[in-house]
Amino acid sequence: MLPQTPMFKMCGLHSENDVRLAASSSASFAGFVFAPGKRNVEPANVRKWLQAHPLCSKKIAALFVNAPVRKVIAVVEEIQADVIQLHGEEPPEEAAVIRHRTGKDVWKALPHGEYTHQQIDAYADYVDGFIIDAKVNGRFGGSGESFAWEHVPGYIKAGKAHRLPLFIAGGVRPENVEDLLAYHPAGIDISSGLEKDGIKDAGLLEQLEKRLNSYAADISR
Ligand SMILES: O=C(O)c1ccccc1N[C@@H]1O[C@H](COP(=O)(O)O)[C@@H](O)[C@H]1O
């Protein structure tokens, strides 16, 4: 099968300005973090920002790390999320419960490591997609660090075998995105790589989109 332009998820939006930028971007998914850390957001603020800058056809992803199921359900309802990204150690059964109780797509983020392929197999019947991220110093994500991308083809194969979309995350930036695109992932997920001093940056977004567009032009030739 011919490579396709990857889905682009712009994650970790944490201000009205970030949402405005995402709304004007080519991202198909806009992600918000509801977990401790510098990108943690309040659902009421997200709702306000989305009212001011509607994302139109883009889908909203809500990211959680080991959150109670009732919190996930409440946040998803409040911000009208389309996708739930579980970025902690939520077991497959919990992903299944969340999927059943919300009726939303659930994506499991898994850290690249020795057992990732076994984990993909264990979650595949209970989720609607995967995100493979780097695990750095025990942090759950948003580290800005990449894992060894020579492992990407194996993950792409696993996603295809389960017929599930698989995104590559972790330290993707405008200056290295072409190295990742060379593997033709189904999706890329970027947060800190679009930030300057902790704020999503229009210039970095423009650089990224230029490279995504040029990749799209190359593969359509
Ligand atoms: O961004 C965070 O603060 C965060 C906290 C806890 C779990 C995940 C988090 N971010 C997600 O991690 C990936 C990769 O991010 P990066 O591009 O390396 O910064 C992405 O899905 C972020 O939204």
The ligand as a MOL file (V3000), in Angstrom:
LIG
                    3D

  0  0  0     0  0            999 V3000
M  V30 BEGIN CTAB
M  V30 COUNTS 23 24 0 0 0
M  V30 BEGIN ATOM
M  V30 1 O 2.7590 17.0210 28.1820 0
M  V30 2 C 2.6770 16.6080 29.3340 0
M  V30 3 O 2.8600 17.3570 30.2900 0
M  V30 4 C 2.3280 15.1770 29.6000 0
M  V30 5 C 2.1610 14.7750 30.9150 0
M  V30 6 C 1.8460 13.4530 31.1880 0
M  V30 7 C 1.6870 12.5330 30.1750 0
M  V30 8 C 1.8490 12.9270 28.8480 0
M  V30 9 C 2.1730 14.2250 28.5530 0
M  V30 10 N 2.3820 14.6440 27.2520 0
M  V30 11 C 2.2610 13.8360 26.0780 0
M  V30 12 O 3.4320 13.0880 25.7850 0
M  V30 13 C 3.5360 12.9150 24.3660 0
M  V30 14 C 4.9010 13.3430 23.8770 0
M  V30 15 O 5.1360 14.6880 24.1750 0
M  V30 16 P 6.4130 15.5250 23.6100 0
M  V30 17 O 6.1230 15.8500 22.1790 0
M  V30 18 O 7.6290 14.6810 23.7750 0
M  V30 19 O 6.4460 16.7480 24.4470 0
M  V30 20 C 2.3820 13.7220 23.7710 0
M  V30 21 O 1.2330 12.9040 23.5820 0
M  V30 22 C 2.1160 14.7220 24.8540 0
M  V30 23 O 0.8710 15.3080 24.8270 0
M  V30 END ATOM
M  V30 BEGIN BOND
M  V30 1 2 1 2
M  V30 2 1 2 3
M  V30 3 1 2 4
M  V30 4 1 4 5
M  V30 5 2 4 9
M  V30 6 2 5 6
M  V30 7 1 6 7
M  V30 8 2 7 8
M  V30 9 1 8 9
M  V30 10 1 9 10
M  V30 11 1 10 11
M  V30 12 1 11 12
M  V30 13 1 11 22
M  V30 14 1 12 13
M  V30 15 1 13 14
M  V30 16 1 13 20
M  V30 17 1 14 15
M  V30 18 1 15 16
M  V30 19 2 16 17
M  V30 20 1 16 18
M  V30 21 1 16 19
M  V30 22 1 20 21
M  V30 23 1 20 22
M  V30 24 1 22 23
M  V30 END BOND
M  V30 END CTAB
M  END
